[in-house]
Amino acid sequence: MFCYQCEETARGTGCTVKGVCGKEDHTAGRMDVLIWLCKGISERNIAAAKSGKENKDVGMFITNALFATLTNTNFDDARLRDLITRAIALRDALPASGANEPDACTWTPKNDAEIAAKAEEIAAAANGNDDVRSLRALLLFGLKGVAAYYHHAAVLGYTDAKITDFMQKGLASTLHDLPAGEMTALVLECGGVGVTTLALLDTANTKTYGDPEITSVRTSVGNRPGILITGHDLKDLQQLLEQSQDSGVDIYTHGEMLPANAYPALKKYPHLYGNYGGSWWHQKEEFERFSGPVLVTTNCIVPPNDSYRDRIYTTGPAGYPGVKHIVAGKDGKKDFSAVIAHAKRCQPPQGPNAPGRDLVTGCAHTAVLSLAGTVVEAVKNGDIKRFIVMAGCDGRQSERSYYTEFAKALPKNTVILTAGCAKYRYNGLDLGSIGGIPRVIDAGQCNDCYSLVVIAQALAKAFGVGINELPISYNIAWYEQKAALVLLALLNLGVKDITLGPKLPAFVSPGVLKVLVDNFGIAKNSTVEADLARLVPGVRM
């Protein structure tokens, strides 16, 4: 295997024996083959579209297939094998794209051994770090981010063929030797499609569940049995809440589900009790203590301990071998009765090891812009000197304590804008407020980085300046492919001088990094002291 798609990749270069995430080499191999086949499907479907013979189901299949290959999403070989079988059938039902089709358009395995051999061939081709491989990787990982966010919008009924068309265009392009300039243009175009996708998901969520409201979420536990729901899928949470009404069971959010507590259509359920635990990498400890069943809706699942494995249920793109998986019916509805019945057999959850403060979330663009006058006035009066965007992912590396210390060291006249699970490094701190404005403005899930952009654009309009002239600095933590897509989206919007950490992506070659530095001012974080001096001009330690 060779995998370097996430921030914790082995030795900072690539996992070659087993993924640091827990992914086995044979699982990684099936993912590589699945992605490669999706490239072949895309090649054929694009050609078929020229004569009106395209298969309109290809876009959604590719969306779900790419999502299954994200870090910490699907570890289940059997389900990946099924996706490979379906990919070949879908591809072979399309007319040939030409006389000299790439192998991804024609290869068909006779058995699993041939799949494994092809995976080794693909891994060998991926090894290395020159600019061509780097640009292809950056595009592929951006497309994975598009797929994840588009999946969530699509399950709510919000679709856009232009997004899935670009996904196919991008995948097919990696089968050909394109000039570096054309490849770079595709990467930046992916950022633009990312903006469109994030906006679509924002519309899907708010039209379905209402505009998030600034909400204080309790982190204590109740005295009834509970179900813990993690991941990102709001529709799964909605169905779970509906089906568990009057059951005597409470529902707790975990990780990226915290912002769900702020949506009017979800917070109306009195048995949505609160949030339990922190970000994804604390699962082994937190799932153990929770006592009740855990529903994993998408990424991020960590290989579970045997002691609580029988309490794990997966649904949607998520999967783990030997773990119960709940599928949707043809009408899109899921039956969570087994999870609810399981909860009734369990004791109430134990409290977290370190009980914390209630957490404030729901500071999305509609809620914050309703306070726009107050915010603008605070900036004009000098009460708020600077905004610091500290969005992105959390991770288990010890160096990520940097983000906690950076937040603590910020002057009291600064405000943190955040989204994603990186916020768990500092959203429990008592940082106070400025004139009633919380010093940590949590817009929501990682996709709600879009809200932060909308807020920044509104401030730029209010002050009559460009987005890069605002008193805003960017100190962003990345981990996986959705964060890569958010970065590309920010670059597409013209945001410059982004600080990225805690490590730079292994898939970005020196040549590609130079382009990002020269054109966009991308920089790696360093020390709290040095970065404060650079990102918060005039600060004194």
C-alpha positions as CSV (number, residue, x, y, z in Angstrom):
1,M,0.0,0.0,0.0
2,F,0.9,3.6,-0.3
3,C,-1.3,6.2,1.4
4,Y,-0.5,9.8,2.3
5,Q,-3.9,11.4,2.2
6,C,-4.1,12.5,5.9
7,E,-2.0,14.6,8.2
8,E,-0.8,11.7,10.4
9,T,0.6,9.6,7.6
10,A,3.6,7.5,8.7
11,R,7.0,9.4,9.0
12,G,5.3,12.4,7.3
13,T,5.8,10.7,3.9
14,G,3.3,7.8,3.5
15,C,1.9,4.7,5.1
16,T,3.3,1.6,3.3
17,V,2.5,-1.3,5.7
18,K,-0.6,-0.3,7.6
19,G,-2.4,3.0,7.9
20,V,-1.8,5.0,11.1
21,C,-5.6,5.3,11.0
22,G,-5.8,1.5,11.4
23,K,-6.5,0.7,7.7
24,E,-5.0,-2.6,6.6
25,D,-3.0,-2.8,3.4
26,H,-5.6,-5.0,1.7
27,T,-8.3,-2.5,2.6
28,A,-6.2,0.4,1.2
29,G,-5.7,-1.7,-1.9
30,R,-9.4,-2.1,-2.5
31,M,-9.9,1.6,-2.0
32,D,-7.1,2.3,-4.6
33,V,-8.8,0.0,-7.1
34,L,-12.2,1.5,-6.5
35,I,-10.9,5.0,-7.1
36,W,-9.0,3.8,-10.2
37,L,-12.2,2.2,-11.6
38,C,-14.1,5.5,-10.9
39,K,-11.6,7.2,-13.2
40,G,-12.5,4.7,-15.9
41,I,-16.2,5.1,-15.4
42,S,-15.7,8.9,-15.6
43,E,-13.7,8.6,-18.9
44,R,-16.5,6.5,-20.5
45,N,-19.4,8.5,-19.2
46,I,-17.9,11.8,-20.4
47,A,-17.5,10.3,-23.9
48,A,-21.0,8.9,-23.8
49,A,-22.4,12.3,-22.9
50,K,-21.3,13.6,-26.3
51,S,-23.8,11.4,-28.0
52,G,-26.5,11.6,-25.2
53,K,-25.8,8.1,-23.9
54,E,-24.4,9.0,-20.5
55,N,-25.6,7.3,-17.4
56,K,-26.9,10.0,-15.0
57,D,-26.5,7.6,-12.0
58,V,-22.7,7.7,-12.4
59,G,-22.4,11.0,-10.5
60,M,-24.0,9.7,-7.4
61,F,-22.2,6.4,-7.5
62,I,-18.8,8.2,-7.7
63,T,-19.9,10.5,-4.9
64,N,-20.6,7.5,-2.6
65,A,-17.5,5.5,-3.7
66,L,-15.1,8.4,-3.1
67,F,-16.7,9.1,0.3
68,A,-16.1,5.5,1.3
69,T,-12.4,6.0,0.8
70,L,-12.0,9.0,3.1
71,T,-9.8,8.6,6.1
72,N,-11.6,6.9,9.0
73,T,-14.8,6.2,7.0
74,N,-15.1,2.6,5.8
75,F,-12.8,-0.2,6.9
76,D,-15.1,-3.0,5.6
77,D,-13.4,-5.0,2.9
78,A,-16.7,-6.8,1.9
79,R,-18.5,-3.5,1.3
80,L,-15.5,-2.1,-0.7
81,R,-15.5,-5.3,-2.8
82,D,-19.2,-4.8,-3.5
83,L,-18.5,-1.3,-4.6
84,I,-15.8,-2.6,-7.0
85,T,-18.2,-5.1,-8.5
86,R,-20.8,-2.4,-9.0
87,A,-18.2,0.0,-10.5
88,I,-17.2,-2.6,-13.1
89,A,-20.9,-3.3,-14.0
90,L,-21.6,0.4,-14.3
91,R,-18.5,1.0,-16.4
92,D,-19.2,-1.9,-18.7
93,A,-22.7,-0.8,-19.4
94,L,-21.3,2.4,-21.0
95,P,-20.1,2.5,-24.6
96,A,-16.3,2.5,-25.1
97,S,-14.8,5.9,-25.0
98,G,-12.4,5.3,-28.0
99,A,-10.0,2.9,-29.7
100,N,-7.2,3.3,-27.1
101,E,-9.0,3.4,-23.8
102,P,-7.0,3.6,-20.6
103,D,-6.8,0.3,-18.7
104,A,-9.2,1.7,-16.0
105,C,-11.9,1.5,-18.8
106,T,-11.3,-2.2,-19.7
107,W,-9.7,-4.1,-16.8
108,T,-11.8,-6.7,-15.2
109,P,-10.5,-9.0,-12.4
110,K,-11.2,-12.7,-12.2
111,N,-10.7,-12.9,-8.4
112,D,-9.6,-11.1,-5.3
113,A,-6.0,-12.0,-6.1
114,E,-6.1,-10.0,-9.3
115,I,-7.6,-7.1,-7.4
116,A,-4.7,-7.3,-4.9
117,A,-2.2,-7.4,-7.7
118,K,-3.7,-4.3,-9.4
119,A,-3.7,-2.5,-6.0
120,E,0.1,-3.1,-5.7
121,E,0.6,-1.8,-9.2
122,I,-1.5,1.4,-8.4
123,A,0.4,1.9,-5.1
124,A,3.7,1.6,-6.8
125,A,2.7,4.2,-9.4
126,A,1.5,6.5,-6.5
127,N,4.8,6.3,-4.6
128,G,7.0,9.3,-5.1
129,N,6.5,13.0,-4.7
130,D,7.1,14.8,-8.0
131,D,4.9,17.7,-9.1
132,V,2.7,15.7,-11.4
133,R,1.9,13.1,-8.7
134,S,1.4,16.0,-6.3
135,L,-1.1,17.8,-8.5
136,R,-3.0,14.7,-9.2
137,A,-3.1,13.9,-5.5
138,L,-4.2,17.4,-4.6
139,L,-7.0,17.2,-7.1
140,L,-8.1,13.7,-6.0
141,F,-8.2,14.6,-2.4
142,G,-10.1,17.8,-3.2
143,L,-12.6,15.7,-5.1
144,K,-13.0,13.4,-2.1
145,G,-13.9,16.5,-0.1
146,V,-16.4,17.5,-2.7
147,A,-17.9,14.0,-2.6
148,A,-18.3,14.0,1.1
149,Y,-20.1,17.4,1.2
150,Y,-22.2,16.7,-1.9
151,H,-23.3,13.4,-0.3
152,H,-24.8,15.2,2.6
153,A,-26.6,17.7,0.4
154,A,-27.9,15.0,-1.9
155,V,-29.5,12.9,0.9
156,L,-31.5,16.0,1.7
157,G,-32.7,16.2,-1.9
158,Y,-30.3,19.1,-3.0
159,T,-28.3,18.2,-6.1
160,D,-26.4,19.9,-8.8
161,A,-25.3,18.0,-12.0
162,K,-22.5,20.6,-12.5
163,I,-20.8,19.3,-9.3
164,T,-20.9,15.6,-10.3
165,D,-19.9,16.5,-13.8
166,F,-16.8,18.2,-12.5
167,M,-16.0,15.2,-10.3
168,Q,-16.0,13.0,-13.4
169,K,-13.9,15.6,-15.3
170,G,-11.4,15.7,-12.6
171,L,-11.1,12.0,-12.1
172,A,-10.8,11.3,-15.9
173,S,-8.1,13.9,-16.2
174,T,-5.7,11.9,-13.9
175,L,-5.7,9.1,-16.5
176,H,-3.9,11.4,-19.0
177,D,-0.5,13.2,-19.1
178,L,-1.6,16.8,-19.0
179,P,0.6,19.9,-18.9
180,A,1.4,21.2,-15.4
181,G,-0.5,24.4,-16.1
182,E,-3.7,22.5,-17.1
183,M,-3.4,20.3,-14.0
184,T,-2.9,23.4,-11.7
185,A,-6.0,25.0,-13.3
186,L,-8.1,21.9,-12.5
187,V,-6.9,22.0,-8.9
188,L,-8.0,25.6,-8.6
189,E,-11.3,24.8,-10.4
190,C,-11.9,22.1,-7.8
191,G,-11.7,24.9,-5.2
192,G,-14.4,26.8,-7.0
193,V,-16.6,23.7,-7.2
194,G,-15.9,23.3,-3.5
195,V,-17.4,26.7,-2.8
196,T,-20.5,25.7,-4.9
197,T,-20.8,22.5,-3.0
198,L,-20.4,24.1,0.5
199,A,-23.0,26.7,-0.5
200,L,-25.4,23.9,-1.6
201,L,-25.0,22.0,1.6
202,D,-25.5,25.2,3.6
203,T,-28.8,25.7,1.7
204,A,-29.8,22.0,2.2
205,N,-29.2,22.1,5.9
206,T,-30.9,25.5,6.6
207,K,-33.9,24.9,4.3
208,T,-34.4,21.5,6.0
209,Y,-33.7,22.3,9.6
210,G,-33.8,26.1,9.8
211,D,-31.1,28.6,10.4
212,P,-28.9,27.6,13.4
213,E,-29.4,29.6,16.5
214,I,-26.7,30.6,19.0
215,T,-27.2,27.8,21.6
216,S,-25.5,26.7,24.8
217,V,-25.2,22.9,24.8
218,R,-24.8,21.0,28.1
219,T,-22.0,18.5,28.5
220,S,-23.3,16.7,31.6
221,V,-25.2,13.4,31.5
222,G,-28.8,12.5,32.5
223,N,-30.2,9.6,34.4
224,R,-31.8,7.8,31.4
225,P,-30.2,5.3,28.9
226,G,-28.7,7.1,26.0
227,I,-27.6,6.8,22.4
228,L,-24.5,8.6,21.2
229,I,-24.5,9.7,17.6
230,T,-21.3,10.8,15.9
231,G,-20.2,11.8,12.4
232,H,-21.8,14.5,10.3
233,D,-25.2,13.3,8.9
234,L,-28.0,15.5,10.2
235,K,-30.7,13.4,8.4
236,D,-29.6,10.4,10.4
237,L,-29.9,12.3,13.6
238,Q,-33.3,13.6,12.6
239,Q,-34.6,10.1,11.9
240,L,-33.1,8.8,15.2
241,L,-34.8,11.6,17.1
242,E,-38.2,10.9,15.5
243,Q,-38.0,7.2,16.1
244,S,-36.8,7.5,19.7
245,Q,-39.5,9.9,20.9
246,D,-41.2,8.7,24.1
247,S,-38.9,5.8,24.3
248,G,-37.3,6.8,27.6
249,V,-33.9,7.1,25.8
250,D,-31.9,10.3,25.5
251,I,-29.8,11.3,22.5
252,Y,-26.3,12.7,22.8
253,T,-24.2,14.2,20.1
254,H,-20.5,13.6,19.7
255,G,-17.7,15.2,17.7
256,E,-18.9,17.0,14.6
257,M,-22.5,16.4,15.6
258,L,-22.3,19.1,18.3
259,P,-23.6,21.9,16.0
260,A,-26.8,19.8,15.4
261,N,-28.0,21.1,18.8
262,A,-28.4,24.6,17.2
263,Y,-30.8,23.7,14.4
264,P,-34.5,24.6,15.3
265,A,-35.9,21.4,13.7
266,L,-33.6,19.3,15.8
267,K,-33.3,21.1,19.1
268,K,-37.1,21.0,19.4
269,Y,-36.8,17.4,20.6
270,P,-36.5,17.5,24.4
271,H,-34.6,14.2,24.5
272,L,-31.7,15.7,22.4
273,Y,-29.9,15.9,25.8
274,G,-26.6,17.5,24.9
275,N,-23.1,16.8,23.8
276,Y,-20.8,14.0,25.1
277,G,-17.1,14.1,24.8
278,G,-14.8,15.8,22.3
279,S,-13.4,15.2,18.9
280,W,-13.1,12.0,16.9
281,W,-9.8,10.7,18.3
282,H,-11.1,10.4,21.9
283,Q,-13.5,7.7,20.8
284,K,-11.9,4.7,22.5
285,E,-12.0,6.3,25.9
286,E,-15.4,8.1,25.4
287,F,-17.3,5.3,23.8
288,E,-16.1,3.0,26.5
289,R,-17.5,5.2,29.3
290,F,-20.7,6.1,27.5
291,S,-22.3,2.7,28.3
292,G,-25.0,2.9,25.6
293,P,-24.9,2.2,21.8
294,V,-23.1,4.5,19.4
295,L,-24.3,5.3,15.9
296,V,-21.6,6.3,13.5
297,T,-23.1,8.1,10.6
298,T,-20.1,9.0,8.3
299,N,-16.5,9.5,9.1
300,C,-14.8,9.6,11.6
301,I,-14.7,6.0,13.0
302,V,-11.7,4.7,14.8
303,P,-11.2,0.9,14.9
304,P,-13.2,0.0,18.1
305,N,-12.0,-1.9,21.1
306,D,-13.5,-5.3,21.6
307,S,-15.0,-4.1,24.9
308,Y,-17.5,-1.9,23.2
309,R,-17.6,-3.2,19.6
310,D,-21.0,-4.8,20.1
311,R,-22.4,-1.4,20.9
312,I,-21.3,0.2,17.6
313,Y,-23.7,0.7,14.7
314,T,-22.7,2.2,11.4
315,T,-24.8,3.7,8.6
316,G,-24.2,5.6,5.4
317,P,-20.6,5.6,4.1
318,A,-19.2,4.4,7.4
319,G,-18.3,0.8,8.0
320,Y,-16.1,-1.6,10.0
321,P,-15.9,-5.4,9.7
322,G,-18.1,-7.3,12.1
323,V,-20.0,-4.1,13.2
324,K,-23.8,-3.9,12.6
325,H,-24.6,-1.7,9.6
326,I,-28.0,0.0,9.0
327,V,-29.0,0.7,5.4
328,A,-31.6,3.0,4.0
329,G,-34.7,1.7,2.3
330,K,-35.7,2.7,-1.2
331,D,-37.5,5.7,0.3
332,G,-34.3,6.9,2.0
333,K,-35.6,6.0,5.5
334,K,-33.6,4.0,8.0
335,D,-34.9,1.8,10.8
336,F,-33.0,2.6,14.0
337,S,-35.2,0.4,16.2
338,A,-32.4,-2.0,16.9
339,V,-30.2,0.8,18.3
340,I,-33.1,2.1,20.4
341,A,-33.8,-1.3,21.8
342,H,-30.1,-1.8,22.6
343,A,-30.1,1.5,24.5
344,K,-33.0,0.4,26.7
345,R,-30.9,-2.6,27.8
346,C,-28.0,-0.3,28.9
347,Q,-27.2,1.7,32.0
348,P,-27.3,5.5,31.7
349,P,-24.0,6.9,30.4
350,Q,-21.1,7.6,32.8
351,G,-20.1,11.2,33.0
352,P,-17.0,12.2,31.0
353,N,-13.6,11.8,32.8
354,A,-13.2,15.6,32.8
355,P,-16.6,17.3,33.0
356,G,-16.3,20.6,31.2
357,R,-18.2,23.8,30.6
358,D,-21.3,24.0,28.5
359,L,-20.4,24.7,24.8
360,V,-21.7,27.5,22.6
361,T,-22.4,26.6,19.0
362,G,-24.8,27.8,16.2
363,C,-22.9,30.9,15.3
364,A,-23.5,30.4,11.6
365,H,-23.7,33.3,9.2
366,T,-27.4,34.1,9.7
367,A,-27.0,34.3,13.5
368,V,-23.8,36.3,13.4
369,L,-24.9,38.7,10.7
370,S,-28.0,39.5,12.7
371,L,-25.5,41.0,15.1
372,A,-23.5,42.6,12.3
373,G,-24.1,46.1,13.5
374,T,-22.8,45.2,17.0
375,V,-19.8,43.5,15.5
376,V,-19.0,46.4,13.1
377,E,-19.3,48.9,15.9
378,A,-17.1,46.8,18.2
379,V,-14.4,46.8,15.5
380,K,-14.8,50.6,14.8
381,N,-14.5,51.3,18.5
382,G,-11.4,49.2,18.9
383,D,-13.1,46.7,21.2
384,I,-12.4,44.0,18.7
385,K,-8.9,44.4,17.2
386,R,-8.7,41.2,15.2
387,F,-10.5,38.0,14.1
388,I,-8.6,34.7,14.0
389,V,-10.0,31.9,11.9
390,M,-9.0,28.7,13.7
391,A,-11.1,26.2,11.8
392,G,-10.4,22.7,10.5
393,C,-9.7,19.3,12.0
394,D,-8.5,17.9,15.3
395,G,-6.0,15.1,15.6
396,R,-4.2,13.0,18.2
397,Q,-0.7,14.3,17.7
398,S,0.8,16.0,20.8
399,E,1.9,19.0,18.8
400,R,-1.8,20.0,18.4
401,S,-1.7,21.4,21.9
402,Y,-0.3,24.4,20.0
403,Y,-3.8,25.4,19.1
404,T,-4.9,25.4,22.8
405,E,-1.9,27.5,23.8
406,F,-2.4,29.8,20.9
407,A,-6.0,30.4,21.8
408,K,-5.1,31.0,25.5
409,A,-2.4,33.5,24.4
410,L,-4.6,35.6,22.2
411,P,-5.2,39.1,23.4
412,K,-8.7,39.6,25.0
413,N,-9.7,42.0,22.2
414,T,-9.5,39.2,19.6
415,V,-12.3,36.8,18.5
416,I,-11.8,33.3,17.2
417,L,-13.9,32.2,14.3
418,T,-14.1,28.4,14.1
419,A,-15.8,25.4,12.5
420,G,-14.9,21.7,12.5
421,C,-13.6,19.6,15.3
422,A,-10.4,21.7,15.7
423,K,-12.5,23.8,18.1
424,Y,-12.4,21.1,20.8
425,R,-8.9,22.2,21.5
426,Y,-10.2,25.5,22.9
427,N,-14.0,25.8,23.0
428,G,-14.1,24.6,26.6
429,L,-11.8,27.4,27.7
430,D,-13.3,30.4,29.6
431,L,-12.3,33.1,27.0
432,G,-15.2,35.3,27.8
433,S,-16.9,37.7,25.5
434,I,-16.7,41.2,24.0
435,G,-19.8,43.3,24.4
436,G,-21.9,40.2,24.4
437,I,-20.1,38.7,21.4
438,P,-18.5,35.3,22.3
439,R,-14.8,35.2,21.9
440,V,-15.2,31.8,20.3
441,I,-17.7,32.0,17.4
442,D,-18.5,28.4,16.5
443,A,-20.1,28.3,13.0
444,G,-20.6,24.5,13.1
445,Q,-19.3,21.5,11.3
446,C,-16.2,21.6,9.0
447,N,-18.5,22.4,6.0
448,D,-19.6,25.5,7.9
449,C,-16.3,27.1,7.1
450,Y,-18.6,28.4,4.3
451,S,-20.4,30.4,7.0
452,L,-17.1,32.0,8.1
453,V,-16.5,33.1,4.5
454,V,-20.0,34.6,4.3
455,I,-19.3,36.5,7.5
456,A,-15.9,37.7,6.2
457,Q,-17.5,38.9,3.0
458,A,-20.2,40.8,4.8
459,L,-17.6,42.5,7.0
460,A,-15.5,43.4,3.9
461,K,-18.6,44.9,2.4
462,A,-19.5,46.8,5.6
463,F,-16.0,48.3,5.7
464,G,-15.6,48.8,2.0
465,V,-12.4,46.8,1.7
466,G,-11.2,43.6,0.1
467,I,-11.4,40.3,2.1
468,N,-7.6,40.3,2.6
469,E,-7.7,43.9,4.0
470,L,-9.9,42.9,6.9
471,P,-8.4,42.5,10.4
472,I,-8.6,38.7,9.9
473,S,-5.8,36.1,10.2
474,Y,-6.1,32.4,9.3
475,N,-4.4,29.8,11.5
476,I,-6.0,26.5,10.3
477,A,-5.5,22.9,11.4
478,W,-6.0,20.2,8.7
479,Y,-6.2,16.5,9.0
480,E,-8.0,14.8,6.1
481,Q,-9.5,15.3,2.6
482,K,-12.4,17.5,3.4
483,A,-10.0,20.0,5.0
484,A,-8.0,19.9,1.8
485,L,-11.1,20.8,-0.2
486,V,-11.9,23.7,2.2
487,L,-8.4,25.0,1.7
488,L,-8.8,24.9,-2.1
489,A,-12.2,26.7,-1.7
490,L,-10.6,29.5,0.4
491,L,-7.8,29.9,-2.2
492,N,-10.5,30.1,-5.0
493,L,-12.2,32.9,-3.1
494,G,-8.9,34.8,-3.0
495,V,-8.0,34.4,0.6
496,K,-4.3,34.7,1.1
497,D,-1.7,34.3,3.9
498,I,-3.2,31.2,5.4
499,T,-1.2,29.5,8.1
500,L,-1.5,25.7,8.0
501,G,-0.5,23.0,10.5
502,P,0.5,21.2,12.4
503,K,2.3,19.6,9.4
504,L,2.2,20.5,5.7
505,P,0.6,17.8,3.5
506,A,3.0,15.0,2.5
507,F,1.3,15.0,-1.0
508,V,2.4,18.6,-1.7
509,S,5.7,18.4,-3.6
510,P,8.3,21.2,-3.1
511,G,7.4,22.5,-6.6
512,V,3.7,22.7,-5.8
513,L,4.4,24.2,-2.4
514,K,6.4,26.9,-4.0
515,V,3.4,27.8,-6.2
516,L,1.1,28.0,-3.1
517,V,3.7,30.1,-1.2
518,D,4.4,32.5,-4.1
519,N,0.8,32.9,-5.2
520,F,-1.2,32.6,-2.0
521,G,1.2,33.1,0.9
522,I,0.6,29.7,2.4
523,A,2.8,29.2,5.5
524,K,3.3,26.5,8.1
525,N,2.7,27.3,11.7
526,S,5.7,27.5,14.0
527,T,5.6,28.5,17.7
528,V,2.9,30.3,19.6
529,E,5.1,33.3,20.2
530,A,6.3,33.6,16.6
531,D,2.8,33.1,15.1
532,L,1.2,35.6,17.4
533,A,3.6,38.2,16.4
534,R,2.9,37.5,12.7
535,L,-0.9,36.9,12.8
536,V,-1.8,39.4,15.5
537,P,0.2,42.5,14.7
538,G,1.1,44.6,17.8
539,V,0.6,41.7,20.2
540,R,2.9,41.7,23.3
541,M,3.7,38.5,25.1
